[in-house]
Amino acid sequence: MRVPPTQLYFIASLAPSPPQIAMAARTLPASALRRNILSSSCPLRPFAASSSIVPIASTRTLATPRHAYQPALRIAGQRRTLSSSARTRLASAVESALDPSQLDREADEVDVCIVGGGPAGLAAAIRLKQLANEAGKEDFRVLLLEKAGELGDHIVSGNVMEPSAVDELLPDWRSEDNPSRFEHITPAREDRMRFLTKNRALWIPSPPQMHNAGNYIISLNQFVKWLGERAEEVGVEIYPGFAASEVLYTSDGSVKGVATNDLGISRSGQPKDTFERGMEFHAKVTLLGEGCHGSLTKQVVKKYDLRRDSQHQTYGLGIKEVWEIKPEKFQEGLVIHSMGYPLPSDTYGGGWMYHFGDNLASIGLVVGLDYPNPWLAPYGEFQKMKQHPLYRSVLEGGKCISYGARALNEGGYQSIPKCSFPGGALIGDSAGFLNVPKIKGTHTAMRSGMLAAEATYSAISSAGGGAQAGSIFLYDYEDKLRASSIWSELYQVRNMRPSFHGPLGLYGGIMYSGLEAYLFKGRVPWTLPHSKPDYAATKTADRCKKIEYPKPDGEISFDIMTSVSRTGTNHEEDQPVHLQVKDWDKHALKEWPKYKGVENRFCPAGVYEYVEDDSRELGVRFQINAQNCIHCKTCDIKVPDQDINWVTPQGGEGPKYVLT
């Protein structure tokens, strides 16, 4: 039920300067306004120019002005928003019996709600508002929710970007004549491909898909922040720190929007004195752009059986650092990729190093999560890789300034689900449009968002004023995808990643992929299937060789907690654990005897551990350090018994990445 609009009055004298006193009429209910008003250097940040006293009312006539979002404020080590009024203090006698889920939530109605502030979500939002503004419909509301405290905080990528999609969306994005151009680009100038043994780097040819002439090395973290500013300029309403945690449905089962999670819930599930009920956002169309293995995407895929005609998704884990290196070692625009060492021949993956910016190097390793050996630790493999002469020679004398990790989709063409569902659609990595052989996904993510935006705007316009939340099905989006470069691009390389599952493993995959790249080019009558799901590929520990990793030297390689400290991650401890395991003891009884602590090794942030405890039957106790989580989603994907469910924590929490 929609809450009646609340009139709020803001006094201009609270602001320190005339530009800061401006406020515009908004449509969000009071709780959304409270969450977005921050008391940093300016007590009330303006939404738009206005008179000195402005009522905040439920009106649909004003376009969203620029700078509608605020980065969450750090308070006692946390990035949290501040309320402009005292939060409700529940009586202690009531707390033990109160079920917060039974309390009413405030609701807002918009035309389109987008979940996720990555390249796909922002491209969709910008394109929607472009179309609406061109048609003179400035009151067409596009609202974007982002769980991070600030746009870009949770973004990790290589990244050598193919500019085709952004060229189309924002043609002057890098023009010298554009004062708002994206300045942080480094043209790719040279490609190198190497096969590594323990001490040598052997030249191998770069396949055509990995030629980067005309592409740009960027920090996707910076690029997303810039895209957010462009979105605000055209009128998109952006709300970071709003973690969408629930899909809402109409009575006929269509998606009518999403709800954000409650704030101020204790670990025991009881409301604290900081409790605030979540909000509902109802939309004619809801676009899910959560990225790889999103928590809401999982629900929608299952409910509507969107994988009924596709194979399961496969995944990799990308681990990345950004280094400031010595000027004499810096080669602007150099792009290096490697295969082989340190990964064993039965494990898919590879490394990279990109020279960009001002003496910066992006270095990382992707490990396919279908690796069989539970003793393997992707983080440990990355630290070993940096000690190889190819990489160490560049990093020596430099300084590591940032760290991050994120799961990524590797399934490609075979794993694309149905992307439209009643009331919405999947876009970007929520659908899985990463081109693995090309090692690129930003352009396909953005293009999918743009196609969804065009289909959405057309469908809503055709429905006229009678369109209700959840009443639209985006048939045209599926057709647009199949006719787009996304589809043809992924179809051409569809057999490369699965070829590594053959009897010859890594070497067979390299040979077959070479044939596909130079000769077949996807024009074969067969489509290779993926092997078993990643979690099912894990063998028991007694069948595999134990791997001992060298002690970090503190100069090139680092212990995992040092790396986690570079992510800026933070979670309030007294809240429900967002890494849901129904029974920790039963989990240990299932996993420890067979896999000997695989959770501790696949996690790149030290979230999981088995602590020695003589009082337990196994002699160890399973423990989750949720405050360390960097939201990579690996645990949800790789745990063999599939009993870890990653859900979003409180909005604004998690990592605060820089230059990733």
N, C-alpha and C positions, 0 to 999 in steps of 0.2 A: 504494500500500500504506500502510495506517495505521501510523504509528510508535507503538510501545508508550508508554503514558503515562509521563511523567517526574515523579518526586516532587521537589518543590522545597520547601525550608524557609526561612521568613523569620523573622528574630529581631526581636521587638517593640522591643527596646532601640535599634534603629537609628532609630526614629521619634522625633520631638521631643515628642510629646504623645499622651495616651491615644487621642483620636479618630483619630489618624493611624497607630496601630499595627495597626488591624484589617485582617485579610485573610480572604477567603473562598475556599472550594474552587472552582477554576475547571476548565474542560474544555479550554481551549486548550493545545496543545503548548508546549514550553518556548520555542521561538523567538518565538511570539506574546507570551508573557509578557515575554520580554526586551525586545521592541520597545515594550512599553507601560509599562515601569517607567522613570520619569524622575527624575533627580536635580536637582530645582530646589530650592525652599526645603524641601521634604519629600523625603527620600531615597526613601521607599517610600510611594506613595499608596495608601490603603486601597481595597479593593473593597467590604467590608461589615464590620460589627462581628463580632468573633470573639475567640478566646483569643489569648494573646500569641505562641504558636508554632503555625503552621497549615500542614499539608501541602497542597500544591497538587496535586491528583490528577485523573484522568479520571473524573469523576462527573457524572451527568445529573440530580441530584436538587435542586440549588440553583438558584433563579431568579437571574437576573443583577441585582445591586444597582444602585442609583443611582450616578452618577459613575463609570461603568466606563471612560470614555475620558479621555484627556489631550491637551491641545494639544501639538504637537511643540515641542521645545526649540530655541531658536536657539543654534547653536554656530558661531563664526567666520563669522557672517553667514548661516548656513543653519538652516532649521527641520528638525532631524533628531531622531529618537529615540535614546536612549542604551541601550546594552546593559548588563545587570547583570553580565555576565561578559566576559572577554576574547574578542574575535572570533578565529576561526581564522586563523592566519597560514600561507598556503600557501608551500611551498618555492619559491624562484625558479626552480629547475630544472624544476619541475613546471608552473609557471604558463603557460609558452609552449605546452604541449601539452594542458592541462586544458580540457575543454569543460564549463562549469558546468551546461549543460542535462542532462548525463548523471548528475548527482548526484541522489540521492533527496531528495524534499521531505517535510517533516513535513505531516501532514494532520489536519484536524478535521472531524467530522461534526455537522451541525446539521439542524434541521428545515427552516428557510428561510434562504437567504442572499440579501441585498439588496445590490446594487452601486449606490452613489450615495447621498449624504446630503443630497439636496435635498428640496423639499416632497413630491414623490411618494414617494421612498424612506422618508422618515420617517413620512409618513401611513400607508403600508403597514405599516411596522414597529409603529407604535402600535396600529393596528387589529388586527393579528394577535395581539399580546399581550393586548389587551382581550378578544378572543374566547377565547383560551386561559385567561386568568385567571378569566374568568366561568365557564368549564367546570371549574375546579379543576385545570387542567393547567399549573401554574407551571413545570414542567420542560420545557415546549415551547420549544425554542431558536430565537430569531430573532436573526440576526447581520447587522449592517450594516457594510459596508466603504466608506470614504471616502478618496479619494486625497489630499485636502487635509490639511495639517497639523492643522487644527482645523475643525470643522463651520462652514460659512459662508464660509471663506476664499476659495472659488472662485465664490461666488454673486454674480451681477449681475442687477439687474432694475430697472424703473422706480421704484416699483411702487405702483399703486393697486389694492388687493386687494378682490375680491368675497368676502365672508366666508362664503358658503353652505357650503362644504366644512368649514372649520374649526369653524363653528357646530355641525355635525353630529358631527364627530370629538371635539371638546373643548368642550361647550356653555358652560362657564364660563371660556373663554379670556380674556375681557376683563371679567369680573365684578369689581366692587369688593370683593366678599366673598371673592374668591380671592386668597390671598397670593402665589400663583405665576402670577398673570395676566400677560399680555403687555402691558406698559405703554407701549410705544413706538408708539402709533397716533395718527394725526391724521385725524379725520373729514373727508371731502371735502365742501366747502361750496359751491363755485362752479365751473362748467365754462365755459371759453372756447375757441372754435375760431377760428383765424385762417388766412387765406391770405396768404402773404408775397410781396411783390415786394422789390426790392433795398432800398428804404427805407421801405416802408409795410406795415402789417398790416391786412388787410381782413377785416371780420366775415363769417363764414359760419356757418350753423346747425350745431350739434353733432348728429350722427345719434343716434337712440335708443340704439344700442349703446354710445355713449360718455357717456351720462348716468351720473353717479357718486354720486347720492344713495344713502346707506346703505353706501358703500364707504369704505375706509380707506387713507390714504397711509402706507406703511411702508418701512423698509429691509428687504428680503428677507434680507439678510445677518444682521441682528439676529433676524429672525423664525425663521430656520433654527436659529440657536444655541439659541433658546428651545424650539423643537420638540424639539431633541436632548435637552434636560433633561427634557422631559415623557416622551420615549421611554425614557430611563434609569429614570425613576420606575416605569414599568410592567414593567421587566425586559428591555428590549432591550439586546443586547450591541453596543456601538458602538466601532469601531476606525478612527479617523482615521489618516492616514499610511500606510494599506494600499492600495496602488494595484493593483487587479485588472487584470491585463494579458493573461490567457489564459483562454479558455473550455475547460473540460474535458468530455469526452464519454465515455459508456459504450460498450461494444462494439457496441450496436445503433444508435449515433448520437444518442442523447438527451443533453441537457445534464445533467451530474451535478454541476456546480459551477464554480468559478473558481479560478485561481491568481494570487497576487500576484507582482510582478516581483522579480528578484534585486536585492540591494543590493551596492554595492561592485564594480561592473564598470567597467573603464576604457573610454575612448573606443575603444580598439582591440578591445574585446570580451573582454579577459583579466581574470580575477579579481584584485582588489587585496587588500591585507592587511585591508581592512575588509569583505571579501566575506561575504555571508550569503545562503543560498539562500531563495527565496521559499516561500510556504506554499500548500497546497491547502485549499480549503474545499468539502466535499461536502455537498450538500443535496438533500432530496426535491423542493424547488422553488427555482429561482433566478430572482429578479426583477431585471431590468435597469432602473435608474433613473438612467442616467448623464447625462441631459440631452441637449441637441441634438447630434446627430452623434457619439454616443459610439463609442469605439474597439471595444468588445466588441459593441455593437449592430450596427455595420457587419458584423462577422463573422457574427453570427447571422442577420441579414436576408439575407445572401448565401447562407449554407449552406442555409437552409430556404426560400429564394425567397419571402420574406414579402411582397414587393411584386408578386407575380404578378397580383393583381387590383386594384392601385392604381397611381396615377401616381407619377412621381418626386417626391421632396421638393424644395421650393424654400425659400430661406433669405433672411434679412436679417442685417445686422450692426448690433448696438446698441452705441453708444458713450455713456458716461455720465460725468458729473462730479457731485460733491456740493460745494456752496458754502455757506459761512457768510456771509449777507448782512446789510446794515445793518437794524436793527430797524424803522426807519421805512419800509423797502421790503417788509417781510415781511407777507404776507397769509395767515394760517393757513388751510389747507385749500383754497387756490386751485389749480385744475388747468387748465393751458393746453396745448393741442395746436396744432401748426401744420403746414401743407403748403406746397408751392411752394419759394421761395428757401430755401437756395442750390442745391437740386438741379435739374438740367435736366429738361425735360418728358418725356424718355424714361426717367427713372429714378424708381422707386417709393420712397417714404419719407416721413418727417416727423419733426418735433421735438416736444419736450415740456419743460415746467417745472412741477414740483410743489413747493408750499410746505408744509413739514412740520417736525415737531419744534420745536426752539428756534432760530428764525431760520435754518433750513436750507432750501436749494433743491436739488432734484434736477433736473438739466438734461441732456438727451441728444438724440441723433439716431439714427434707424434708417434704414439704406440697404438697399434690396432688392439682393441680390447677383446679380440678373440684369441689372445695369446693363451697357450695351454698351461704353462708352468706357474703354479701358485706362488712359487718362491720369487718370481720376477717382480721387481718394484719399478714402475715407470720413472719415478723420481730418481731412484738410484741409477737407472740407465742413463738418464739425462746428465747426472753429475759425472758419470764415467765418460760420456761423449765429449764433454767440455775439456777433458784432459787429453783428448786426441790432439796430436800436433797441428792438424788443420785448424782447429778451433783455439787451442791454447795459445798458439803463436800470436793470435789477434787479441785475445783477452788479457794476456799478461801485462801487468802495469795499469790495467783499467780498473773500473769500479762498477759493480752491479748496483743498479739504482731501482730496479723494479722486478717483480715476479708475479706470475699468474698461471692458472691452469683452467682448462675447460674441455668438457667432452664435445665431440663433433660427430656429425653424421657421415658415414662412409658407404651407406647402402646404395646410393645413386639411383639410377633409373628403375631398377627392380624393386626398390623399396618405397617408391612414391605412393602414398595412400590416396584415397579419394580426398580431395582437398576442400570440397564444399560440403556443408551439412546444414540442416534446417536452422536458419537464423545466423549463419556465419561461415567462416572459412579459415583454413590454415595458410599461413604465409611464411616465406623465408625458411629458416632451419627448423621451424615447427613441422614443416612438410618434408624437409630433407633435400634441399636443392644444391648441396655442395658438390662441386666437380672435383673429385678426389685426384685423378691424374693431373689435373690442371693446378691443384692446390689453391683453388679460388672458390669463393661462395658469396662474396659481398655483392657482386654484380647480379647474380641470379636471385639473391634474396631481395634486393631492391626492385628488380624487375617484376618479381612475383607480387610484391606489395603494390606496385604501380598497376599491374593487370587487375589485381583484386579491387583496387580503388576504382578503376574505370567500370568494372562489372557492377560494383556496389552502387556507384552513383547512378548508373543507367537504370538499375533495378529499382532503386528508391524513387527516381524521377518518374519511371513508368507507372509505379504503384500510386503515385499522387499522394494526396493527403490522407488516404485511407490506410497507409502502411502502419502497422503496429509492430511493437517489439517482437522479434522472432518470426515475423510473418513472411520473410523473404528468403528464397533459395537462390544461390548464385550459380545457376546453370551456365551462364556465360563465362564465368571464371574458369571452369574446367575446360571449356572450348578454347579460350584464349591461351591457357597454359599449353595445350597440345599443339597449338599453331605457333608457339613462340620459340625463340632461340634457346630457352631453357630446356625444352623437351628435346630438340634436335641435338643440342650440345651433350646432354647426359646420355642420350641414346647412342651416340657415336662412341663413347668411352665405356659403355655399360659392362663390357667383359673384362676390363683390366683388373679391377680390384678382386673379383671372384677368382681370377686365374691364379692367385697366390695360394688358393686352397688345394691346388693339385698335388700329386705325389712328389713333385720336385720342389715344392715349397717356394722359398724366396727366388731361387735361380730359375725355376720353371716360370714363375710369375713375371720375372724380368724379361725372359725370352719371349713369352707370349705377348706381353704388353708392347714389346718392340715391334712385333709383327702387326699388332693392331694400330700402333701409332704411325708406322711408315707404309704399311701395305694394305691391310684390311680396312682401316678407318671406319669400323663399325658396320661395314657392308656385308657381314656374314649372316647366314640364315639362322644362326643359333644365338641363344642368350644364356650365358652361364648362370647357374643358380648360386646363391650364397650358401655357405655351410651352415652349421647349427648356430643358434643364437650365442652371443658372446658369453653369457653366464654359463651356458651349457658346454662351452669349449674348455672350461677349466678342469684340468685333471687333478686327481688327489695328490697330496704332497709326497706320499710314499712312492709314487711312480715317476717322480721328477727329480732332477739334480738340484740340490740346494745351492743357492747363489749367495755368496758373501760379498758385500760391497765394501770398498775401501773407505777408510775414515776420511771425512772431508778435510781439506787443507786450509779452509777459511779464506783462501785467496781466489781460487777458481771454482772450487766445489764447496758446498755449504750444507750444514745440517738442516733438516726440514723446518725446524722452528725458526731459524734465522730467515729462511725464505718466506715463511708465513708472515713474519713480522713486516716484510716488505710489501705485503698486500694491503695493509691497513684494515684488515677484516676485524669486525667486532659484532658481537651479539650479546644482548642482555641475557645474563645467565638464568634469571628467574622468569622463565617463560617455557611453555611446552617445547620439548625437544622436537625440532623440525625434521630430524632424521628418524622416522617412525619405525621402531621395532617393537612389536607387541609384547614380547617377553624376552628380555635380555639373556636370562639364564637358558631358556630353551634354544635361543639362537646360538649361544656358545656350545651347547651340547650337540647341535647339528653341525656347526661349522668347524670348530676347533679340531676334533679328532681327524677329520678328513683333510682340512686345508691349512691347519697350523697357523692361523692368523693372516689369511689372505687379505682381509679388510685393511689391516695396518699397512700392507704393502701396496695395494692398488690406490689407496688414498694419497693424493699429493699434498695433504695439509695436516697430517697427523691427527685426524679426527677420531679414528678408531684405534683401540689398543686392547691387548689382553694383559692384565695386571696379575702378577703372582699373588695367589691367595690360597693358603693351605686349608682354609675352611671350606673350599669348594671341591666338589667331586673331581673336577678336572685339574685342580691345582692352579687354575687361573680364573680371573673374573673379566668378563667382557665389559668394556667401558666406551662411552661415546662422549667425546669432547666437542660438543656442538658449536661452542664459541669459536673454534678454529675454522669452521667450514668456509670454503671460498666458492661454494655454489657450482662446483664442476659437474655434479650429477653422476660421477663415476660409480659411486656405491650402489645407486639404484639400478644401474645397468649391469654391473659385473658380479655382484654378490651371487654365489652359486645357487642358493636356495630362494632367491628373489623375495626375501622377507624384510628388506629395507626400502621404505617408501619415502622419497624426498618430497617434502612440501615446503612452501615458502614460509620463512619466519616473519617476524614483524617487519613492516615496511621501513625502508631506509637502512636496514642492517646488511651485513655481509661485507665483501671486500670494497675497497676504494682504490681501484687500480689507477696507475699513472703511466701514460705512454704505451700501454699494452695494445 
